[in-house]
Amino acid sequence: MEKKYWEKIAPNYETEIFDVLKNDISGKIVKSILSFANKKKSVIDIGCAVGKWMPVLSPNFGKVQAIDISAKNLKIAAQKYKDLQNINYQRVDMSASKVPAVKYDAAICINAILTAHLNKRNLFFKHMASFIKKGGDLVLVVPSLESKLFSHIVANKYNVDNAKKDKAPTGKRAIEQIRYIKDGVTDIDDVPTKHFLKEELTLLLEMEGFKVLEIEKIKYDWTTEFHKPPTWLKNPKPWDWLVVAKKK
């Protein structure tokens, strides 16, 4: 998922991209943010997209910096939340060699580290750490590889959405998918997307100077995975990983 993709999807973002805030019926992400929120603090939303988290951040922090790779996303967000006066919007590519040298008291990053390219992900994690002051807080949400594989297993075993009729990739596409899955990359709507293991997240964040305080599941309804999930399919539910961490 690169700049070109996000610029193209921006006008239809609300209908095309999964809404984490809306689907987190447990409210765990908001609770995690509010646990360290303070009107005297600054916060950066890394990969803010069209600004869904602005109504959560703006009333609870003194200064909000919203960054995204897509200029169109930022324009939509600025227009949508023009009444929120403490937000600054800026286009930043987290996979670039350099990013603005500014630090904030806290950061959120909600399903923004999705690129299939390892080098770009490494830069993303490095820059994310550079934006946060020592002792600062991070709320990170990423797709779960365990959940994605579990969903595939359920679909194939019980033929959900006629999964058994899906044609297996061949040739170059098959080789590409094998290479990708070894790095935790699997498709979302035919777009190669990085998914993370729990232990992988702990290692990546600790290597960038964070202390991981907790990692837990943000559970979603099965309708987020399947068009027609069986009525008997209840638990376990599909999930994203929620990480709460502190910069050492």
N, C-alpha and C positions, 0 to 999 in steps of 0.2 A: 504494500500500500504506500504509494509514493505521492509527491506533490500533485502530479497530473491527475491521479485518481481522486484525490480529495477536492481539487478544484472542480472536477467534473461532477462529483456527487453533491457538492455544497447546496445547490438550489433545492435538492430533494432530500437533504440530510434527515429531516424529521421523520420521513416515511421509510427511508432506505437503511438507516443505521440503527442498530439496537440501542434502546434507551435504558441505560443502566440505572439511572435515578428512578425512573418510573417503575422498573421491574424489581428493584430491591425493596420488596414489600416488608422485609424485616427492619429496614431503616438503619442497618448497621453502618453503612458508609457515612451517612449524615451524622450519626452519633459519634463516630470516630473523629470526624472533623470538628464537631462542636466540643469535643473533650479538651482540645487545646486552643480553641478560638478565643480571640480577645481583640477588642477594638483598638488596642495599642499595638497590635501586631500587623505585619504585612504577610500576604500569602500570594503565591503564584500558582495559577492553574496551567499546567504544562500539557498542551494538546487540548485546548479548551473547546475546539470545534465551534459549534454555533452557540456556545455559552450556557448550556443547560444548568451548570452549577453556579452561575452568577447569583441567582436569588438566594442560594445558601451562603455563599462567601461574602457578598457585599454587605449584608446587615451585621455580620459577625466579626469582620476584620476592618481595620482602619484603612488599609490600602490593598487593592487587588490588582495584580498583574496577570493579564490573560494573554497567553501566547499560543500560536498555532502555525502550522506550515502553510495553511491555505488562507490567502488574502480574502477570498470570497466568504469563507467561514467567518472570519473576523468582522467583515462588513455586515454580515447578517446578525451576528451577536451584538455589535455596537448599536445597530438600529433597533433590535428587539429589546435591548435593555438600556436604552438611552436615558431613562429616568434614574438609573443608578449612577451616581456621580463620582464614586471613588474607584472606578475601574479604568485601567489603561490597557489598550489593546495593541499588540505588536506582533508582526510576523517574524517567527524565528524557526529555522530549520534545525532540529535537534540532532540531525546527522551530519551537519556541517562541521568543518574543522574547528571553528570558533563560534561562540555565542556571547551575548552581552555579559560583561563581568559585573553582575549585580547579584546581591544576596538577599534572601528573604527569610522571615522567621519561620515560615511553613510553606509546604507545597502539597498540591494534590495532582495526581496523574491518573486519570480514569480511562482505561482501555485505549491508551495512546501508543504504547510500545508494541506495535503490530508488524513492523517490517520484517520481511523474510530474510533480509541481508544481515549477517552476523556483524560485520564491521559497523554498520549503521546503528545496530542495537547497542554495541559496545560504546559508541560515541553518545548515544542517547542516555545511557546510565551514567556515564562520566559527566555529562553536562547537567543532568538532573541533580547530581550530588553537588556540583559547583554552584547551583542556584540557592542552596540552603545553608544558613548560618550554622555554626557549631552549636549543638544543643537544639537545633531546629527540628520540626516534626514533618513527617511524610505520610500521606495516605496514598497508597498505590493499589490500583485494581488492574488485573490482567486476565486474559483468557486462560483457563486451566486445560493443560494437555490431558491430565487424567480424566477430566469430565468429557472432553471431546472423544477420547478413545472409548470411554464407557458408552457414550451415545451411539457410536458406530457399532459396538458390540450388541447393544439392545436392538438397534435397527436391523442388523443382519440376522440375529437369532430369531426375532419375532416378525420379520418382514414388514417393519413399520414403514409407511409411505412407499410400499412396494420396493424396498431396498434391494431385494434379490434380483430385481430386473435391471439394476444399475450395471452398466458395462464396465468391466475392469479396464484401466488404462493400458495401453500397449506402447511399444517402441520408446521414443524419446520421452514421452509424457510419463510412462511408467518409471523409467530411470530417474527422472526429475523428482517424482513423488517419493521414491525410496530415499533419495538423497535428502529431501526436505524433512521427512519424518524423523530421520536420525537427529535432526537439529530442532525438533519440536515444532515444525512448520506443517500445518495442514490447512486445507481450503475452507474459507467461509464464502459462500456464494461464488465459488470458482476463483476466488482471489487467495493466493498463498498468504497465510496469516500465522504469525508466531503465537504459539501457546506455551505455557510455562509449567514446569514441575514445581511442587512446593519446595523441595530441597534445593532446586536450581535457584529459586528466588532468594533463599537465605544466603547462598554462596555469593550470588551476584551483588547483593546489597552490602554484605559484609566486606567484600572486596573494594567497594566504593566508599567505605568509611561509615556505614550505618550500623546501628544496633537494632536488630529486628525484635520488636516487642511482642507482636502477635501476627499470626497468619491464620485466617479462617475463611470458610466458604460463604460466598454470597449466593444463595440458592434461588433458582428460577423455576418457573413452571415448565413442564415438558412441551408446552406449545411454543416455547422459544426455540426448540430443537426440531420438532416435527410438525408437519401440517395437520396430521390426524393421529395424535398419540392415542394408544388404547386406553379405554376408560379405567382399566385395572392398573395402569402404570402410574404409581404414586411416588414412592421413595425407594432408593435415594433419588434426589432430583439433580439436574445438571447445575453446574456452578461456575463462577469465576473465583479467583483468589483475591482476597482483600488482605493487604499487608499494611501494618502500622509500624513505622520505624522512626528512629531518632538519629540525627547526625552526631557522630562522636566528636 
